[in-house]
Amino acid sequence: MRLAAIADVHGNCAALEAVLADIAAQDITTDAIVNLGDCLSGPLEAGRTADLLLSLDLVTVRGNHDRYLIEHAENAMHSWEADAFQQLTPRHLDWLRSLPFSRVWQDAVFLCHATPKDDQTYWMEEVKPDGSVCLKPLAEIEHLAEGISQALILCGHSHLPRAVRLSDGRLIVNPGSVGCPAYDDDTPHYHRVEAGTPMASYAICERHAGTWSVTFRLVPYDHMSQSRLAARNGRPAWEAGLATGWLG
């Protein structure tokens, strides 16, 4: 069994197109692509991204930013959602409403955006009071995986490509972010997440003799076009992150 996992596109259609082309070059068809959510929010091309994702009909779960787009009133949205919402049609919003919180693919792979019970908590990372972002202790990671029987567990949310093998052999994989390589947040403490590269990230997972392995792929694309778009839309943090993978 072989599949491609994408996550955290955040309205970056140029990055998504590059990733899809790379996936096709690996002989993986669209029915073997899973999307871990946070599809549209951001100051880029939310409407164009939504049109592409709807046409592909990928197996998709809902991220916290997808939820914000359908739960928050338009006049109370955060900047990422406000930028995207203006580009979305009722059809796009209905699609977001249809997305499940989590699901199991092919009876073999568990999918969620962040953790099985909370779409806003990092599964494999913790944020220290000083703002440093580091790997959680294995026991804490395993506690969040209790009750999941699938040998492969996929999540997104932190935008950092990472894999952790649990003590019972299960593998948790975050494919990284397709479209947003750097951001900051103030929950639970102010912190920055910076991939250090502007390339689009995704993962290929393969099962051989019952054991899952993962290959992370970083795909170049015209990231500066998206950085300039963020600048025109008045989002300097996005401009920097898309240009370099750092917030500056």
Contacts in CASP RR format, 6 or more apart in sequence:
PFRMAT RR
TARGET T0000
AUTHOR 0000-0000-0000
METHOD contacts of the structure
MODEL  1
MRLAAIADVHGNCAALEAVLADIAAQDITTDAIVNLGDCLSGPLEAGRTA
DLLLSLDLVTVRGNHDRYLIEHAENAMHSWEADAFQQLTPRHLDWLRSLP
FSRVWQDAVFLCHATPKDDQTYWMEEVKPDGSVCLKPLAEIEHLAEGISQ
ALILCGHSHLPRAVRLSDGRLIVNPGSVGCPAYDDDTPHYHRVEAGTPMA
SYAICERHAGTWSVTFRLVPYDHMSQSRLAARNGRPAWEAGLATGWLG
1 106 0 8 1.000
1 108 0 8 1.000
1 206 0 8 1.000
1 207 0 8 1.000
2 28 0 8 1.000
2 32 0 8 1.000
2 204 0 8 1.000
2 205 0 8 1.000
2 206 0 8 1.000
2 207 0 8 1.000
3 28 0 8 1.000
3 32 0 8 1.000
3 33 0 8 1.000
3 34 0 8 1.000
3 105 0 8 1.000
3 109 0 8 1.000
3 204 0 8 1.000
3 205 0 8 1.000
4 23 0 8 1.000
4 26 0 8 1.000
4 28 0 8 1.000
4 32 0 8 1.000
4 33 0 8 1.000
4 34 0 8 1.000
4 202 0 8 1.000
4 203 0 8 1.000
4 204 0 8 1.000
4 205 0 8 1.000
5 33 0 8 1.000
5 34 0 8 1.000
5 36 0 8 1.000
5 154 0 8 1.000
5 173 0 8 1.000
5 175 0 8 1.000
5 202 0 8 1.000
5 203 0 8 1.000
5 204 0 8 1.000
5 205 0 8 1.000
6 16 0 8 1.000
6 19 0 8 1.000
6 33 0 8 1.000
6 34 0 8 1.000
6 35 0 8 1.000
6 36 0 8 1.000
6 58 0 8 1.000
6 175 0 8 1.000
6 178 0 8 1.000
6 202 0 8 1.000
7 35 0 8 1.000
7 36 0 8 1.000
7 37 0 8 1.000
7 38 0 8 1.000
7 113 0 8 1.000
7 155 0 8 1.000
7 156 0 8 1.000
7 157 0 8 1.000
7 159 0 8 1.000
7 174 0 8 1.000
7 175 0 8 1.000
7 176 0 8 1.000
7 177 0 8 1.000
7 178 0 8 1.000
7 202 0 8 1.000
8 36 0 8 1.000
8 37 0 8 1.000
8 38 0 8 1.000
8 156 0 8 1.000
8 157 0 8 1.000
8 159 0 8 1.000
8 176 0 8 1.000
8 177 0 8 1.000
8 178 0 8 1.000
8 179 0 8 1.000
8 180 0 8 1.000
9 15 0 8 1.000
9 16 0 8 1.000
9 35 0 8 1.000
9 37 0 8 1.000
9 38 0 8 1.000
9 39 0 8 1.000
9 40 0 8 1.000
9 49 0 8 1.000
9 53 0 8 1.000
9 177 0 8 1.000
9 178 0 8 1.000
9 179 0 8 1.000
10 38 0 8 1.000
10 39 0 8 1.000
10 40 0 8 1.000
10 41 0 8 1.000
10 42 0 8 1.000
10 44 0 8 1.000
10 65 0 8 1.000
10 80 0 8 1.000
10 177 0 8 1.000
10 178 0 8 1.000
10 179 0 8 1.000
10 180 0 8 1.000
11 39 0 8 1.000
11 40 0 8 1.000
11 41 0 8 1.000
11 42 0 8 1.000
11 44 0 8 1.000
11 45 0 8 1.000
11 46 0 8 1.000
11 47 0 8 1.000
11 48 0 8 1.000
11 49 0 8 1.000
11 84 0 8 1.000
11 179 0 8 1.000
12 44 0 8 1.000
12 45 0 8 1.000
12 49 0 8 1.000
12 178 0 8 1.000
12 179 0 8 1.000
12 180 0 8 1.000
12 200 0 8 1.000
12 226 0 8 1.000
12 242 0 8 1.000
13 44 0 8 1.000
13 45 0 8 1.000
13 48 0 8 1.000
13 49 0 8 1.000
13 52 0 8 1.000
14 45 0 8 1.000
14 221 0 8 1.000
14 222 0 8 1.000
14 223 0 8 1.000
14 225 0 8 1.000
14 226 0 8 1.000
15 178 0 8 1.000
15 179 0 8 1.000
15 200 0 8 1.000
15 219 0 8 1.000
15 221 0 8 1.000
15 223 0 8 1.000
15 226 0 8 1.000
16 49 0 8 1.000
16 52 0 8 1.000
16 53 0 8 1.000
16 178 0 8 1.000
16 179 0 8 1.000
16 200 0 8 1.000
17 52 0 8 1.000
17 221 0 8 1.000
18 200 0 8 1.000
18 219 0 8 1.000
18 220 0 8 1.000
18 221 0 8 1.000
19 178 0 8 1.000
19 200 0 8 1.000
19 202 0 8 1.000
19 219 0 8 1.000
20 30 0 8 1.000
20 33 0 8 1.000
20 56 0 8 1.000
22 202 0 8 1.000
22 217 0 8 1.000
22 219 0 8 1.000
23 33 0 8 1.000
23 202 0 8 1.000
23 204 0 8 1.000
26 204 0 8 1.000
26 217 0 8 1.000
28 204 0 8 1.000
30 56 0 8 1.000
30 57 0 8 1.000
30 58 0 8 1.000
33 56 0 8 1.000
33 58 0 8 1.000
33 59 0 8 1.000
34 58 0 8 1.000
34 59 0 8 1.000
34 60 0 8 1.000
34 105 0 8 1.000
34 109 0 8 1.000
34 111 0 8 1.000
34 154 0 8 1.000
35 53 0 8 1.000
35 58 0 8 1.000
35 59 0 8 1.000
35 60 0 8 1.000
35 61 0 8 1.000
36 60 0 8 1.000
36 61 0 8 1.000
36 63 0 8 1.000
36 111 0 8 1.000
36 112 0 8 1.000
36 113 0 8 1.000
36 154 0 8 1.000
36 155 0 8 1.000
36 156 0 8 1.000
36 157 0 8 1.000
36 175 0 8 1.000
37 60 0 8 1.000
37 61 0 8 1.000
37 62 0 8 1.000
37 63 0 8 1.000
37 65 0 8 1.000
37 66 0 8 1.000
37 99 0 8 1.000
37 113 0 8 1.000
37 156 0 8 1.000
38 63 0 8 1.000
38 64 0 8 1.000
38 65 0 8 1.000
38 66 0 8 1.000
38 113 0 8 1.000
38 156 0 8 1.000
38 157 0 8 1.000
39 49 0 8 1.000
39 50 0 8 1.000
39 53 0 8 1.000
39 60 0 8 1.000
39 63 0 8 1.000
39 65 0 8 1.000
39 66 0 8 1.000
39 96 0 8 1.000
40 46 0 8 1.000
40 47 0 8 1.000
40 49 0 8 1.000
40 50 0 8 1.000
40 65 0 8 1.000
40 66 0 8 1.000
40 69 0 8 1.000
40 84 0 8 1.000
40 88 0 8 1.000
40 92 0 8 1.000
40 96 0 8 1.000
41 65 0 8 1.000
41 66 0 8 1.000
41 68 0 8 1.000
41 69 0 8 1.000
41 80 0 8 1.000
41 81 0 8 1.000
41 83 0 8 1.000
41 84 0 8 1.000
42 79 0 8 1.000
42 80 0 8 1.000
42 81 0 8 1.000
42 83 0 8 1.000
42 84 0 8 1.000
42 180 0 8 1.000
42 235 0 8 1.000
42 238 0 8 1.000
43 79 0 8 1.000
43 80 0 8 1.000
43 83 0 8 1.000
43 84 0 8 1.000
43 229 0 8 1.000
43 230 0 8 1.000
43 233 0 8 1.000
43 234 0 8 1.000
43 235 0 8 1.000
43 238 0 8 1.000
44 83 0 8 1.000
44 226 0 8 1.000
44 229 0 8 1.000
44 230 0 8 1.000
44 233 0 8 1.000
44 238 0 8 1.000
45 87 0 8 1.000
45 229 0 8 1.000
46 83 0 8 1.000
46 84 0 8 1.000
46 85 0 8 1.000
46 87 0 8 1.000
46 88 0 8 1.000
46 92 0 8 1.000
47 84 0 8 1.000
47 87 0 8 1.000
47 88 0 8 1.000
47 89 0 8 1.000
47 92 0 8 1.000
48 87 0 8 1.000
50 87 0 8 1.000
50 88 0 8 1.000
50 89 0 8 1.000
50 92 0 8 1.000
50 95 0 8 1.000
51 92 0 8 1.000
53 60 0 8 1.000
53 95 0 8 1.000
54 91 0 8 1.000
54 92 0 8 1.000
54 95 0 8 1.000
59 103 0 8 1.000
59 105 0 8 1.000
59 111 0 8 1.000
60 99 0 8 1.000
61 99 0 8 1.000
61 100 0 8 1.000
61 101 0 8 1.000
61 102 0 8 1.000
61 103 0 8 1.000
61 111 0 8 1.000
61 112 0 8 1.000
61 113 0 8 1.000
62 96 0 8 1.000
62 99 0 8 1.000
62 100 0 8 1.000
62 101 0 8 1.000
62 113 0 8 1.000
62 119 0 8 1.000
63 99 0 8 1.000
63 113 0 8 1.000
63 114 0 8 1.000
63 119 0 8 1.000
63 157 0 8 1.000
64 113 0 8 1.000
64 114 0 8 1.000
64 119 0 8 1.000
64 120 0 8 1.000
64 157 0 8 1.000
65 80 0 8 1.000
65 81 0 8 1.000
66 96 0 8 1.000
66 99 0 8 1.000
67 96 0 8 1.000
67 119 0 8 1.000
68 77 0 8 1.000
68 78 0 8 1.000
68 80 0 8 1.000
68 81 0 8 1.000
69 77 0 8 1.000
69 81 0 8 1.000
69 84 0 8 1.000
69 85 0 8 1.000
69 88 0 8 1.000
69 93 0 8 1.000
69 96 0 8 1.000
70 93 0 8 1.000
70 96 0 8 1.000
70 97 0 8 1.000
72 78 0 8 1.000
72 81 0 8 1.000
74 82 0 8 1.000
74 85 0 8 1.000
77 85 0 8 1.000
79 235 0 8 1.000
83 233 0 8 1.000
83 235 0 8 1.000
101 112 0 8 1.000
101 113 0 8 1.000
101 119 0 8 1.000
102 110 0 8 1.000
102 111 0 8 1.000
102 112 0 8 1.000
102 113 0 8 1.000
102 116 0 8 1.000
103 111 0 8 1.000
104 110 0 8 1.000
104 111 0 8 1.000
104 150 0 8 1.000
105 111 0 8 1.000
107 150 0 8 1.000
108 150 0 8 1.000
108 151 0 8 1.000
108 152 0 8 1.000
108 207 0 8 1.000
109 150 0 8 1.000
109 152 0 8 1.000
109 153 0 8 1.000
109 154 0 8 1.000
109 205 0 8 1.000
110 116 0 8 1.000
110 148 0 8 1.000
110 150 0 8 1.000
110 152 0 8 1.000
110 153 0 8 1.000
110 154 0 8 1.000
111 154 0 8 1.000
111 155 0 8 1.000
112 119 0 8 1.000
112 154 0 8 1.000
112 155 0 8 1.000
113 119 0 8 1.000
113 155 0 8 1.000
113 156 0 8 1.000
113 157 0 8 1.000
114 120 0 8 1.000
114 121 0 8 1.000
114 122 0 8 1.000
114 123 0 8 1.000
114 155 0 8 1.000
114 156 0 8 1.000
114 157 0 8 1.000
115 121 0 8 1.000
115 122 0 8 1.000
115 123 0 8 1.000
115 144 0 8 1.000
115 155 0 8 1.000
116 144 0 8 1.000
116 145 0 8 1.000
116 148 0 8 1.000
117 144 0 8 1.000
119 157 0 8 1.000
120 157 0 8 1.000
120 187 0 8 1.000
121 157 0 8 1.000
122 133 0 8 1.000
122 136 0 8 1.000
122 157 0 8 1.000
122 158 0 8 1.000
123 136 0 8 1.000
123 141 0 8 1.000
123 144 0 8 1.000
123 155 0 8 1.000
123 156 0 8 1.000
123 157 0 8 1.000
123 158 0 8 1.000
123 172 0 8 1.000
123 174 0 8 1.000
124 135 0 8 1.000
124 136 0 8 1.000
124 141 0 8 1.000
124 155 0 8 1.000
124 158 0 8 1.000
124 162 0 8 1.000
124 164 0 8 1.000
124 172 0 8 1.000
124 174 0 8 1.000
125 133 0 8 1.000
125 134 0 8 1.000
125 135 0 8 1.000
125 136 0 8 1.000
125 158 0 8 1.000
125 160 0 8 1.000
125 162 0 8 1.000
126 133 0 8 1.000
126 134 0 8 1.000
126 135 0 8 1.000
126 136 0 8 1.000
126 140 0 8 1.000
127 133 0 8 1.000
127 188 0 8 1.000
127 189 0 8 1.000
127 191 0 8 1.000
128 134 0 8 1.000
128 189 0 8 1.000
129 189 0 8 1.000
130 189 0 8 1.000
131 189 0 8 1.000
131 190 0 8 1.000
131 191 0 8 1.000
131 192 0 8 1.000
132 191 0 8 1.000
133 158 0 8 1.000
133 160 0 8 1.000
133 191 0 8 1.000
133 192 0 8 1.000
133 193 0 8 1.000
135 162 0 8 1.000
135 164 0 8 1.000
138 164 0 8 1.000
138 166 0 8 1.000
138 167 0 8 1.000
141 164 0 8 1.000
141 166 0 8 1.000
141 172 0 8 1.000
142 166 0 8 1.000
142 167 0 8 1.000
145 153 0 8 1.000
145 166 0 8 1.000
145 170 0 8 1.000
145 172 0 8 1.000
148 170 0 8 1.000
150 170 0 8 1.000
151 169 0 8 1.000
151 170 0 8 1.000
151 171 0 8 1.000
151 207 0 8 1.000
151 210 0 8 1.000
151 211 0 8 1.000
151 212 0 8 1.000
152 170 0 8 1.000
152 171 0 8 1.000
152 173 0 8 1.000
152 205 0 8 1.000
152 207 0 8 1.000
152 212 0 8 1.000
153 170 0 8 1.000
153 171 0 8 1.000
153 172 0 8 1.000
153 173 0 8 1.000
154 172 0 8 1.000
154 173 0 8 1.000
154 174 0 8 1.000
154 175 0 8 1.000
154 205 0 8 1.000
155 172 0 8 1.000
155 173 0 8 1.000
155 174 0 8 1.000
156 174 0 8 1.000
156 175 0 8 1.000
156 176 0 8 1.000
157 174 0 8 1.000
158 174 0 8 1.000
158 176 0 8 1.000
158 193 0 8 1.000
159 176 0 8 1.000
159 177 0 8 1.000
159 180 0 8 1.000
159 181 0 8 1.000
159 182 0 8 1.000
159 183 0 8 1.000
159 193 0 8 1.000
159 195 0 8 1.000
160 174 0 8 1.000
160 176 0 8 1.000
160 193 0 8 1.000
160 195 0 8 1.000
161 174 0 8 1.000
161 175 0 8 1.000
161 176 0 8 1.000
161 195 0 8 1.000
161 201 0 8 1.000
161 203 0 8 1.000
161 216 0 8 1.000
162 173 0 8 1.000
162 174 0 8 1.000
162 176 0 8 1.000
163 171 0 8 1.000
163 172 0 8 1.000
163 173 0 8 1.000
163 174 0 8 1.000
163 214 0 8 1.000
164 171 0 8 1.000
164 172 0 8 1.000
165 171 0 8 1.000
166 172 0 8 1.000
171 205 0 8 1.000
171 212 0 8 1.000
171 213 0 8 1.000
171 214 0 8 1.000
173 203 0 8 1.000
173 205 0 8 1.000
173 214 0 8 1.000
174 203 0 8 1.000
175 201 0 8 1.000
175 202 0 8 1.000
175 203 0 8 1.000
175 216 0 8 1.000
176 195 0 8 1.000
176 201 0 8 1.000
176 202 0 8 1.000
176 203 0 8 1.000
176 216 0 8 1.000
177 195 0 8 1.000
177 200 0 8 1.000
177 201 0 8 1.000
178 200 0 8 1.000
178 201 0 8 1.000
178 202 0 8 1.000
179 200 0 8 1.000
179 226 0 8 1.000
179 242 0 8 1.000
180 238 0 8 1.000
180 241 0 8 1.000
180 242 0 8 1.000
181 194 0 8 1.000
181 195 0 8 1.000
181 196 0 8 1.000
181 197 0 8 1.000
181 198 0 8 1.000
181 199 0 8 1.000
181 201 0 8 1.000
181 241 0 8 1.000
181 242 0 8 1.000
181 245 0 8 1.000
182 192 0 8 1.000
182 193 0 8 1.000
182 194 0 8 1.000
182 195 0 8 1.000
182 196 0 8 1.000
182 237 0 8 1.000
182 240 0 8 1.000
182 241 0 8 1.000
182 242 0 8 1.000
182 244 0 8 1.000
182 245 0 8 1.000
182 246 0 8 1.000
182 247 0 8 1.000
183 192 0 8 1.000
183 193 0 8 1.000
183 237 0 8 1.000
183 241 0 8 1.000
183 247 0 8 1.000
184 190 0 8 1.000
184 191 0 8 1.000
184 192 0 8 1.000
184 193 0 8 1.000
184 237 0 8 1.000
184 247 0 8 1.000
185 191 0 8 1.000
185 193 0 8 1.000
192 247 0 8 1.000
194 241 0 8 1.000
194 245 0 8 1.000
194 246 0 8 1.000
194 247 0 8 1.000
195 201 0 8 1.000
195 245 0 8 1.000
196 244 0 8 1.000
196 245 0 8 1.000
196 246 0 8 1.000
197 218 0 8 1.000
197 245 0 8 1.000
198 223 0 8 1.000
198 227 0 8 1.000
198 241 0 8 1.000
198 242 0 8 1.000
198 243 0 8 1.000
198 244 0 8 1.000
198 245 0 8 1.000
199 218 0 8 1.000
199 219 0 8 1.000
199 220 0 8 1.000
199 221 0 8 1.000
199 223 0 8 1.000
200 218 0 8 1.000
200 219 0 8 1.000
200 220 0 8 1.000
200 221 0 8 1.000
201 216 0 8 1.000
201 217 0 8 1.000
201 218 0 8 1.000
201 219 0 8 1.000
202 216 0 8 1.000
202 217 0 8 1.000
202 219 0 8 1.000
203 214 0 8 1.000
203 215 0 8 1.000
203 216 0 8 1.000
203 217 0 8 1.000
204 214 0 8 1.000
204 215 0 8 1.000
204 217 0 8 1.000
205 212 0 8 1.000
205 213 0 8 1.000
205 214 0 8 1.000
205 215 0 8 1.000
206 212 0 8 1.000
206 213 0 8 1.000
206 214 0 8 1.000
206 215 0 8 1.000
207 213 0 8 1.000
223 242 0 8 1.000
223 243 0 8 1.000
224 242 0 8 1.000
224 243 0 8 1.000
226 242 0 8 1.000
227 238 0 8 1.000
227 239 0 8 1.000
227 240 0 8 1.000
227 241 0 8 1.000
227 242 0 8 1.000
227 243 0 8 1.000
228 239 0 8 1.000
230 236 0 8 1.000
230 238 0 8 1.000
230 239 0 8 1.000
230 242 0 8 1.000
231 239 0 8 1.000
237 247 0 8 1.000
240 246 0 8 1.000
240 247 0 8 1.000
240 248 0 8 1.000
241 247 0 8 1.000
241 248 0 8 1.000
END
